[in-house]
């Protein structure tokens, strides 16, 4: 898609061109299969009641926001802008009332004093750009976006969150000395209210991490939502030191030390929920940056079914979780959801007749019925030390947060050999790679073959928003990729992101897991004894029914759950 126009770089100013409604409906009929008769009936009824036609078509469910936006772009020649490009220029002020922007679905993007660039949802409503021009006294340059994307961007950049943020930034900069110390520890001080607001917005948007990053001319605030970073409205750069210092006070860090990285933690109640905050600061050339990981102390019920697994994979893992002993490995990079999968596996176990002990760093979720241990290396409670102690607690199941070193691997293998089911994670990219990693940790091949029950690799992809996902208008590339993989697909089930208010204009809501499962068995031992490398193991595993991550992802694309781009993004492969 084209980027928003900037009057500074493109002197050819584009004006809104009102498309003919019949032409729009006809285009939609040809391109999307819209029932033209039904659409014309809705249009006639709307116009008879003095209402705009196209919002009524959307409400009737006859057309999607994405398809309507494409029709407008095709028939007006105006650029169509994706939701992630709807970001007003830094510091942009507007004379447009908030209520008008929300109702008219219009967003100011840039203003050079002569030309105002705006995003419109409905160019057929000629009164909207006319009203904007009269109100601002500017020449207009227009681009198009879906109504949901504009609505979310207006709220994000000019809505209640911005008004509240602007109000709290007054007097936020903090100096040095006793007054500064007092202000930083005062829960009613402006800086405290600002930090609380940042946390509340993060929780409201479902963020897992908060990134506060000073740049040369501004402060950047980003939330990681569904695995992707999303920039939010940030306080002024002048408040950066005060905000970072307040976060340091909350997490027990040294506010005077700005030259070295620091790690800390805090506990906070946000929006009625209790969270553990993992805080990490780092000095940069523009000042200290901070990342806050948000961990809900009570995460509710874990369920294998909520991971988005294929039915066969879900049943397979549930069986593995009920085995009496052996080693179950979950692999993948940081942020792939490995710990969540382990908890979901544990949820399938009967905690009444099985003693389950977990050793974690950190304890991310507190679950009733589990004996959870937080490692504390500073006092000697490391993974190996905790694991040795746990074996004296008569456990049935042991979950080790991460197999980090040879000592932990050795004890975990011995535990699996002596009648315990051991669940743990490894940082490898593939399930086959777990075997190589165990070898690297010094585990003999015969013990790998004798203890490993199953290894699974995992990635998370964003799930398409159920409220706005639209049929794929150009499915050829996706169908070709599915066909090459031997996966049957119905073009009508393929979906693309559109963007609406419920998903914040991103087109995605939540995430689902892609997995590959390596089922160990008698076939593995002779390969390991012969020194087989990963390629030979993969070839043999394929004969045992092994299905790679990419194939699992393509199956989900065929079901309309995610997109081809998402699958290739996490599997590091292209079409």
N, C-alpha and C positions, 0 to 999 in steps of 0.2 A: 504493500500500500504506500501511497505517497505521503510524504511528511507534510505537516501543516505549513502553509505559506507564511513567509516572513516578509513584510513590506520592505525590510532593509535589504533583502537579498533578491527580491523579485519585484521589479517596478511595475510589472503587468498585473494590475489589481483585478481580481475576479469578483464579479458581483453575483448575487443570488439570482438564479433564473427559475422562474416558476414553471414547473413541468405541467403538461396537460394531464389531468387525472386519468382520462381514458387511455392515454399512452402508457402511463405507469401501470395501470391494471393489465393492459394488453401485454406489456413486457413481462410482467410477473406470470401471466398465463402461459406465455411461451417458454419462459426460462424455469419456472418452478412448478408448473402444473396447477396454478391457482384456478379455482372455479370462478370464471369470469362473471357468470350470471349471478352467483351469490355475492360476489364482490360489488358488482354494480348495484345490486339491491341494497346492500349495506350503505353504499355511497349515497344513493338517492334518499334513503331514510335519514342519514346524517345531515345532508344538505337541506332537506325539508325541515329539519329541526334547528337549522342554523349552526350546526356543528361541523368541525373539520372532519373530512372523510377518512383520512389515513389513520388517525388514532383509533377510529371505530373499527377499521379493518384489523388492527392489531388486537384490540380488545375482543373481537369476535374470533380470534385465533385463526383467521384465514391466511395470514401472512406473518412471517417472522420479522423481527427488527432488522436482522442482518440482510435478509432478502430485500426489504423495502429500501434500506440504505443503498444497496447495490443498484437498485432500479433508479433511484434519484441521481446517483453518481453517473450512471450510464446515459441518462436522458438530459442532464444539465451540463455535463462536462466538468463539474466541480470535483476537486479531489476528495476521496473518501479516506478518513483518518481512523486508525485503530484506537482502541480505548487507552492503550499505554502511551499514545502520543498526545493525549488531551491534558497537557501540562502547561498552564499559563506561565508566561515569562516571569522570572523571579522578581518580586516586588511590584508586580502589576496591580494597579488599583483600578476600580471600575465605578462608573456612575450608575450602572444598572442595578436596580433593586434586586435583592435576593429572590423575592417571590416571583418577579418577572422572569428571571433566568430559569427558575425551576418550572414555572408554568409554560413558558414559551420554548423550553428546551434549547437554550442558547448559552454559549460559553465564550467569554472573551479570552483570546490567546496571546495577543500582542498589540501594542499601541505605540506608534512612533511620533505621536502628536499630530499626524496628518491622516494616517491610515490605521484603522482598527481591524485586526483579524479576528473573526469569530467562527465558532463551530455551530452549525445548524443541524437540527434533526429533520425538519420538514420544510424544504424550500418552496413548497406549494403555498405556504402561508406567507404571502407577500407582505402582510402588515408587520411581521416580526422584524425583518431587516430595516424596513422603513422606520419603525419605532426606535430601533437602536440608533440609526443614523440621526434622527431628530434629537434624541436624548443626548448623544455624545458629540454631535457636530463633526463627526469623522466620516471620511470615505471608508467604505467597507470592503474588506477582502473576505470571502466566505469559503469555508470548507465544510464537509459533511461528516457526521458521525451518527451512530445509532442513538435513539432516545435514552436508553438505559445507561449507555456510556457517558452521555452528557450529564444526565441527572446525577450520576455518582460523582463525576468530576466537579460539578458545581458544589455539591455538598462537601466534598473533600477539600476544595480550595477556597470556597467562599461561604460555606455554610456555618452551622452552629459551632462546629469544631474550631473553625478559623476564628470566629468572633470571640469565643472563649479563650483561645490561644493568644490572640492579640491583646486581650484585656489582661491576661496574666503576665505578659512579658514586660509590662510597665514596672520599672524599678527592679528588674531582675538581676542586673549586673552586680556582683558582690566584690568588694575589695579585700584587703588583707587586714589582719589584726583581730582583736577580740570581738569587735562588732561583726566581722565576717563569720567568725566561729559561732557566735550566737545565732546569726541569721541562718546558717547552714543546719543547725540542730533544731531550729524552731519549725514545728510541723505546720504552722500557719503562715510562714514566710512565703513570699512570692515564688522563690525557687523550689520550695517544697511542694507548693500547689502545682507548679509546672511539671515536676517529675511525676507527681501522682497522676496528672492528666495524661502524660505520655504513656504511663503504664495502663491506665484505663482504656485509652484508645487502642493500645496493642491487644489487650484482652478482648475488647469488643470486636476487633477484626480477626480474632483467632490466630494471632501471630505467635510463633515459637521463639523468635529472637527479635531484639531491638538493636539497631545499629545507629550510634550517634557519632558522626564523623565530621570534624572541622575541615573546611576547605579554605582556599585563599580568600574568597570574598563572601562565603556564606557557610552556614551550618547545615549539614545534610542529615536528615532523619529518615531511616528506612526500617520497615517491618518485613520480616520473612513470613509470608503467608502461603501455605501449601507448597513450601519449598522454594518459592520465588521471592526475591526482594522487591518490595514495592515502596517507592518514595512517598513520603507524607509531608504535609506542611511542617516546617521546622521553625523553632524560635530564631531570633536574630543571632548572628555570630557573636555579638558582644556578650551574650548570656552563656556562651559555651562553657567557660571556666566555672561559672557558678553551678551549672547543671551537673557537670562532671564531679565537682567537689561534693555536691549533695549526694550523689550516687555513692561516692566513696565513703561518706559518713554513714550511710545506711548499711553498707557492706563491710564496714570495719577496716577500710584501707587507710593508708597514710595520705592525707590530703596535701601534705607539703612535698611529697615525692612525686615529681612530674617527669623525671628522667628515665625511669625504669618501668617496665610492665608490672602490673599487679593483678592478682586474682583474689576474689573474695566472694562471699555469699551473704544473702539476707533472706528474711522471711517477711512477707507482706500480704495483707488482705486487700484484694483488688476486686471491685465489683461483686462483693459478697463471697468471693472464693479465696482460699488460702493458697499462696504460691511460694515456692522456693525460687529465689533469684540467684543465678550464677553470673557473677560480674567479672569481666576481664577488661583491663585498660591497657593501652599501648601508646607510647609517645610517637607522634608524627611530626613532620616539618611544620604543620599548621596548628599544632596543639594536641592534646590528648584525645584519643578516640576510645569509645566504650562500646562493648557488646554485652547485652543482658540476655541470658537464656531464661525463659519463663517455664517453670515446671509446676504444674498443678499438683498439689499434695493429694487431692482426691480426684482421680481421673475417671471415676465411674466404672462401669463393667467392661471388661475386655472380652472380645468375642472373635473367634476365627472368622466367622461369617462377615464381620464388619471390615475385614481387610480387602475384600473384593477379589478373593481367590476364585479360580474356577472350581466347580463342584468336586471334580476328581482330586484336585490338589488339596482342597480342604479336608476331604475324607482321608486322604493319605496321611496328612500331618496329624490329624486327630488320632489315627491308629498309632503313629510313632510316639505320640505323647503318652500313650498308655502302656508302652513297653516297660518291663521291669528294670532293665539296666542297659548300659551302653552310652554312647556319646551322640548327641544331637547338636550339630553346628549350624549357626545362622551367620552368613557372611554378607559383606557389602560395605560400601564406604560410609563415612560419618553422615548421619541424617537420612539413612535409608530405611529407618523404622525397625531396626533389628530388635531393640529392647521391647518395643510394642508387640512384635511377633512372639517373642519369648513369653511375655505375660499372657498373650492370647492362648498360647499352647498350654501354659500352666492352668488357665481357666477351664480347660477341658478335663483336668484331673480332679479327683475327689479328695478334697483337703481333709476330710474327716478320717479317712483310713490311710492317708499318706502324709508323712511329715516332709514339708517342703521348706528348704532353706535357700535364701538368695544372698549372694555376696556382690555388692554393687559399688560403683563410684561414678556418679552419685546414685543414691536411691531415688529414682525418678518418680515412681508412683508408690504410694503406700497402700497395700492390699491386705484386707483382713484375712487371717488364716495362714499367712506366710510369716516365716521368721526371717526378717530382712536385716542384713548387716551392712553398715556403711564402712568401707575401708578408710583407714586413717594412717597413711604412710608416715606422717610426722611422729607418731608414737609407736611405730612398728607393726601396726595392723595392716599388713599388705595382703594382696590376693593370696599368695601362697600360705602366709601365716593364718589367715582366716579360714582357708580351705582345710588346713591340717586340723584346726580346732573343730570345724564343722563335722568332720568324720567321727568325732567322739560324741556327737549329739544324736547318733542313731537316725540319720535322715534316710528317706526313701528317694527323694529327688533333690538335686543340688543345681541351682542356677548360678553360674559365674558370669558376671557382667561382661568380662572380656578376658580372653586368653592372651595376655600380653607378653609373657616371657616363658623361658624353658622350664623354670621351676613350677609355675602354675600349670603348664601343659603336663608335666610329669605327674603331678598330684592328681589332676583331673583324669588322666588316663588310668591311673591306679584305682581311682574311685569308681570309674566305669567298669573296671575289671572285677571289682569286689562287690558287685551287686547293687550299685547305685545308678540311677538314670541321671546323667549330667548334661545340662543344657548350657551352651555358652556361645559367644560370638567371636569371630575372627575378622580382621581387616584384610580381606581378599576380594578380588573383583568377581570371581566366578566360584561356583560350587566345586568344580574340578580343582581350582586353585587352593581350596581348603586342604586337600591331601598334600600338596606341595608345601603349604605353610606348616603343617604338622611335622613334616620331614625337616624343614628348616629349624623348627623349635627343638629338634633332637629326638623326636619320637621315632623309635624303630619301625620299619615297615610292617613287621609282623604284628606289632601292637596297634598300628593304624587299622590294619585289616581286621584285627580281633575285637576292636572296641567301637569303631565307627558304625553307627546305625544309618545315619542319613546326614547329608550336608545340603543346605539350601542357600542359594544366593538370592538377594532381594534388591529391588529398586522401587522407588515411589514415583508415580506419574500423577499429574493433575487430572481429576475427573471433570468431564464436561458438566457445566451447570445444567441441571434438569429443567430450569425455568426458561432458558433462552437458547439452548443448543439448537442449531439450525441444520437442515440437510446440506450436505456438501455440494456446492454448485458445480465443482470441477473435480469429480472423483477419479479421474483417469489415473493419476499417479498413485493414489492409494490402492485402487483396484489392481494395478500392475504389481505393486509390492506384495499384496496379499496373494495374488495368483502365483507369483514366483515362489512364495513360501508354501504353496499348496493349500491355502486356507480359503474355503468358499466364502463368498461375500455377496450380500444383497446391497446394491448401490443405495437403495432407499434407507438403509439403516446407518449409513455413514454420516457422521455429524462434524460440524465445525463450531468453534466458539463464536458467540455473537456479542455478549455483554449486556447486562441488565443491572438494575438496582440491587437485586438480591445477591449478586456475585461481585459487586463493586466495579462492574464494567469489564472484568477480566475475561469473562466467558467460562471460567472454571470455578468449581466449588468442591473443596475436599480433595483427597488423594486416594488412590488405590495401589495395591502392591502388585508388582510383576515378580514372579519367582521362577527359579529353576531348581529341580530337586534331583540330587544325586543319591540314588538308593544303593547303599553298599550291600555287598553280598559275596557269595563264594567266588564270583567272577573276578573280584578285585585283588584277592590275595596273590594269585600267580603273577599278575601284572606288576604288583609292587615288588614281589620277590625278584622279578626280572629287571627291575630298575626302570620301569616304563615312565616316560615323560607325560606331560599333560595332554599332548596331542594323541598319544596312543590310548590313554585312559578315556579321553573324550570319544574316540572312535568306538571303543568297546562299550562305553556307557550308552551311546546312541543305539547300539544294538539291544540294549536292555530297556529302551523306551524313554531315555533321557530327552527332555525338551528344553532348549536354551531360552534364556530370558526374552530374547527378541521375538521368538515365536509366541510366547505367552502374551507379550505386548500386542502383537498383531492380531491375536484372537480377540483381545479387548477392543482394538480398533474396529474390527468387523462387527462387534456387538454395539458399536456406537457409544462406548464408555469414555474413550479418550481419542487422541488424534495421532496420526502418523508422526508428526513432528515431536510430540511428547515422547513417544517410544524411542525414536532415534536419538533424542537428546540424552536419555539416561542409559541407553545401551551402546552409545558411542559408535553407532553404525549409521550408514546412510542408504538411501534407496539405490 
